[in-house]
Amino acid sequence: MKIGTIDIGTNSMRLLTAVYKDGKIINRKKYVNTTRIGQGVDNKGYISKDAIDRNIQALKEFKAICDDEGCEYICCMGTSALRDSKNSSEFIELAKKEAGVDVEVITGERESNLGFLGVLEGVEKDELEEILVIDIGGGSTEFIVGDKDGVKFCKSENIGALRLTEKFLKTEIVSDDQLKETIEFIENTIEDTISKIKNRNIKKLVGIGGTVTSVSAINQKLEVYSMEKVHNSKICKKELDEILQMLKNMTLEDKKRLKGLQPKRADIITAGVVILDIIMEKLELNEIIVSEYDNLEGLMCQIAKKMS
């Protein structure tokens, strides 16, 4: 069965097309469009007309790809920005009317569960002890603790790469004061969640989402993004600190030219790296494993199991 799953995130819209056969996802193809549906949502509470137009256009393009590839089923989820905005119903109506796509706005908890389900698809399940999965998005960060039997704890926090860039990192070169303010905000927001996770004594950290995959690509200096090279790659805390030091002193143009970084993510990558850095520091974990399997794969598994 050929399925298309779409994630309308705060920063980007993503599409996965794949075949689900004998309990496995094969022939995966991923498409990303930086559509910024969440631009300004944190300040104004509404999705702007420009953002609605951009995202409807992207949705039409993704629907056309699904049709071209012969997807029998298309499922689309909206996350943080659509949860937070007061006019998300307007967008959902337009998506149905103009792109022929049903958009389901999912809770932070369901997003966490789908992310974890996706990660399980990309690892050997036999050897899986309890792990922590973090998903740093544009609007929120999901913390998910679980093992091969499923999720044991999850929490969605309103710290994301786009949200914190808009709130604190308003200049290209990040000043020490801006950084300090950002760090304090992150620490205060996640303090309770971190203490709950620390009590579980987790040794293995897995990262999903655009920030973590971008850091892996920067770390490997990839000229062309490769799902295979990024999946299961590792980033240690020392490498992350070096990347952060480099990013905060770079102009936007310099970041756009950085090997491994998509130019459209250049303006928000620093905030994403700060979030990751603080999480690893607070949990005293020295290494993160990067997964290219995330909530898109999780959603696909869920659909396929319901339909079989």
SULZI-V266201 format. One record per residue. SS is DSSP state (helix for helix, strand for strand, loop for the rest). PSI is psi in degrees with one decimal (999 if undefined). D_LAST is the distance of its C-alpha to the last C-alpha in Angstrom with 2 decimals. Layout:
ss | psi | d_last
SS | PSI | D_LAST
SS | PSI | D_LAST
This chain:
ss | psi | d_last
loop | 128.8 | 9.65
strand | 127.2 | 12.72
strand | 146.6 | 12.82
strand | 128.6 | 16.07
strand | 138.2 | 16.85
strand | 137.0 | 20.41
strand | 116.4 | 22.60
strand | 95.8 | 25.84
loop | 171.2 | 28.04
loop | -40.5 | 31.70
loop | -42.0 | 33.00
loop | 158.1 | 30.47
strand | 134.5 | 27.42
strand | 148.7 | 24.88
strand | 135.5 | 22.06
strand | 126.3 | 19.51
strand | 137.7 | 17.92
strand | 167.9 | 15.83
strand | 133.1 | 13.31
strand | 114.7 | 10.28
strand | 131.2 | 10.25
loop | 43.4 | 10.18
loop | 11.9 | 9.90
strand | 148.5 | 12.77
strand | 120.4 | 14.03
strand | 163.1 | 16.44
strand | 47.7 | 19.08
strand | 135.7 | 19.53
strand | 134.6 | 22.08
strand | 142.9 | 23.58
strand | 139.0 | 26.01
strand | 138.6 | 28.37
strand | 121.3 | 30.80
loop | 95.3 | 33.33
loop | -12.5 | 33.34
loop | 53.9 | 34.88
loop | -24.6 | 33.57
loop | 4.4 | 35.17
loop | 117.1 | 38.63
loop | -6.7 | 41.11
helix | -38.6 | 38.64
helix | -37.6 | 40.11
helix | -45.5 | 43.61
helix | -22.7 | 43.16
loop | -1.5 | 40.00
loop | 149.8 | 38.88
loop | 129.9 | 36.96
loop | 162.3 | 39.68
helix | -42.0 | 39.69
helix | -44.3 | 39.76
helix | -38.5 | 36.68
helix | -48.1 | 34.81
helix | -45.9 | 35.92
helix | -44.1 | 34.99
helix | -33.3 | 31.48
helix | -41.9 | 30.84
helix | -45.2 | 32.13
helix | -39.4 | 29.90
helix | -39.4 | 26.83
helix | -42.8 | 27.85
helix | -42.7 | 28.20
helix | -38.0 | 24.78
helix | -40.7 | 23.23
helix | -39.5 | 25.27
helix | -45.3 | 24.02
helix | -42.5 | 20.34
helix | -44.5 | 21.43
helix | -37.2 | 23.51
loop | -0.7 | 20.79
loop | 35.0 | 18.41
loop | 128.8 | 15.78
loop | -18.9 | 13.28
strand | 134.9 | 12.78
strand | 130.6 | 15.55
strand | 132.7 | 15.76
strand | 130.7 | 19.27
strand | 146.7 | 20.85
strand | 141.9 | 24.56
loop | -134.1 | 26.29
helix | -53.9 | 29.90
helix | -38.5 | 32.02
helix | -28.3 | 29.98
helix | -39.4 | 30.01
helix | -21.0 | 33.78
loop | 148.4 | 35.02
loop | -14.8 | 36.47
loop | 29.3 | 35.45
helix | -29.1 | 31.76
helix | -32.8 | 31.02
helix | -44.1 | 33.20
helix | -43.4 | 31.13
helix | -41.5 | 27.80
helix | -44.2 | 29.38
helix | -38.3 | 30.69
helix | -41.3 | 27.41
helix | -45.0 | 25.82
helix | -46.1 | 28.99
helix | -32.5 | 29.96
helix | -10.6 | 26.88
loop | 29.9 | 24.27
loop | 131.7 | 22.17
loop | 123.4 | 21.11
strand | 126.1 | 22.29
strand | 121.6 | 21.31
strand | 120.4 | 24.08
loop | 155.0 | 22.77
loop | 162.9 | 25.00
helix | -35.5 | 26.51
helix | -43.0 | 24.72
helix | -38.2 | 21.22
helix | -43.5 | 22.38
helix | -46.6 | 23.55
helix | -41.1 | 20.34
helix | -38.9 | 18.36
helix | -43.6 | 21.23
helix | -41.6 | 21.13
helix | -40.1 | 17.40
helix | -44.7 | 18.19
helix | -42.1 | 21.26
helix | -30.8 | 19.48
helix | -26.4 | 17.51
loop | 5.6 | 20.97
loop | 162.3 | 22.81
loop | 115.6 | 23.18
loop | -25.9 | 21.76
loop | -39.7 | 24.09
loop | 14.1 | 27.22
loop | 107.3 | 26.11
loop | -174.8 | 28.66
loop | 129.7 | 28.79
strand | 161.6 | 28.89
strand | 126.6 | 29.75
strand | 130.0 | 27.83
strand | 138.2 | 29.78
strand | 100.4 | 28.63
strand | 109.8 | 31.77
loop | -166.2 | 31.04
loop | -34.5 | 33.50
loop | -28.4 | 33.78
loop | 166.2 | 32.55
strand | 128.2 | 31.91
strand | 135.5 | 29.14
strand | 122.1 | 29.94
strand | 122.8 | 27.11
strand | 132.8 | 27.87
strand | -179.8 | 25.31
strand | -163.6 | 24.36
loop | -19.3 | 21.42
loop | -4.0 | 20.65
strand | -167.7 | 20.43
strand | 132.4 | 22.93
strand | -28.7 | 26.29
strand | 137.0 | 28.23
strand | 149.3 | 27.82
strand | 135.1 | 30.29
strand | 125.5 | 30.51
strand | 142.5 | 34.11
loop | 54.9 | 35.68
loop | 119.9 | 37.00
loop | 164.3 | 35.70
helix | -41.2 | 37.33
helix | -44.2 | 38.01
helix | -46.2 | 38.95
helix | -28.7 | 41.49
helix | -46.4 | 42.90
helix | -34.5 | 43.71
helix | -40.5 | 45.12
loop | -43.1 | 47.22
loop | 72.5 | 47.27
loop | -4.5 | 48.95
loop | 156.6 | 51.06
loop | -51.7 | 50.18
loop | 125.6 | 52.05
loop | 123.4 | 50.99
loop | 160.5 | 54.02
helix | -37.4 | 54.39
helix | -43.1 | 54.56
helix | -43.3 | 51.30
helix | -43.3 | 49.60
helix | -45.0 | 51.13
helix | -42.5 | 50.01
helix | -47.0 | 46.42
helix | -44.9 | 46.33
helix | -42.5 | 47.81
helix | -45.6 | 45.27
helix | -48.4 | 42.30
helix | -44.8 | 43.90
helix | -38.5 | 44.57
helix | -41.7 | 41.10
helix | 1.6 | 39.20
helix | -49.7 | 41.84
helix | -45.2 | 40.12
helix | -43.3 | 36.68
helix | -44.1 | 38.40
helix | -36.1 | 40.31
helix | -40.0 | 37.20
helix | -39.7 | 35.51
helix | -34.0 | 38.75
loop | -18.7 | 38.87
loop | -7.3 | 35.71
loop | 53.4 | 37.49
loop | 139.0 | 34.73
loop | -19.5 | 35.65
strand | 126.6 | 32.83
strand | 129.2 | 32.23
strand | 136.2 | 29.45
strand | 137.8 | 29.76
strand | 163.5 | 27.37
loop | 166.7 | 28.34
helix | -34.6 | 31.01
helix | -50.3 | 34.06
helix | -41.2 | 33.05
helix | -35.1 | 31.77
helix | -42.3 | 35.00
helix | -41.1 | 37.18
helix | -44.2 | 35.70
helix | -38.2 | 36.40
helix | -43.9 | 39.92
helix | -35.9 | 40.53
loop | -1.7 | 39.66
loop | 47.4 | 41.60
loop | 122.6 | 38.84
loop | -39.9 | 40.24
loop | 132.4 | 36.77
loop | 135.1 | 33.70
loop | 117.9 | 31.45
helix | -38.3 | 28.04
helix | -41.1 | 28.68
helix | -30.8 | 32.12
helix | -40.0 | 31.13
loop | 128.3 | 28.06
loop | 10.1 | 29.39
loop | 162.1 | 32.94
strand | 144.7 | 35.27
strand | 127.8 | 37.81
strand | 161.5 | 40.62
helix | -38.9 | 42.54
helix | -43.2 | 45.68
helix | -39.8 | 43.94
helix | -44.1 | 42.43
helix | -41.0 | 45.92
helix | -41.5 | 47.41
helix | -41.5 | 44.88
helix | -45.1 | 45.60
helix | -41.4 | 49.36
helix | -47.3 | 49.04
helix | -40.5 | 46.87
helix | -16.6 | 49.02
loop | 8.6 | 52.08
loop | 147.5 | 50.56
loop | 166.6 | 50.94
helix | -40.7 | 47.95
helix | -41.5 | 49.02
helix | -42.9 | 49.18
helix | -38.9 | 45.66
helix | -25.1 | 44.39
loop | -1.2 | 45.90
loop | 131.0 | 44.47
loop | 131.2 | 42.51
loop | -14.4 | 38.86
loop | 127.4 | 38.88
loop | 128.1 | 37.46
helix | -34.5 | 40.51
helix | -11.6 | 38.62
helix | -5.2 | 37.87
loop | -36.1 | 41.52
loop | -15.9 | 42.78
loop | -2.5 | 40.33
helix | -36.7 | 39.80
helix | -46.4 | 42.80
helix | -41.2 | 41.47
helix | -42.2 | 38.10
helix | -38.0 | 39.99
helix | -44.1 | 42.20
helix | -49.2 | 39.21
helix | -43.8 | 37.80
helix | -45.0 | 41.32
helix | -42.8 | 42.01
helix | -46.9 | 38.76
helix | -39.1 | 39.51
helix | -48.0 | 43.14
helix | -34.2 | 42.52
helix | -4.7 | 40.04
loop | 42.9 | 42.43
loop | 131.5 | 39.71
loop | -7.3 | 41.05
strand | 143.4 | 37.95
strand | 136.5 | 34.64
strand | 134.6 | 31.79
strand | 131.0 | 30.12
loop | 133.3 | 26.35
loop | 0.2 | 24.99
loop | 123.8 | 21.51
loop | -148.2 | 21.45
helix | -21.5 | 19.82
helix | -44.1 | 18.40
helix | -37.2 | 16.33
helix | -44.8 | 15.60
helix | -40.4 | 14.36
helix | -43.1 | 12.16
helix | -43.2 | 10.52
helix | -43.7 | 10.21
helix | -48.4 | 8.70
helix | -39.7 | 6.08
helix | -36.2 | 5.28
helix | -34.6 | 5.74
helix | -13.7 | 3.80
loop | 999 | 0.00
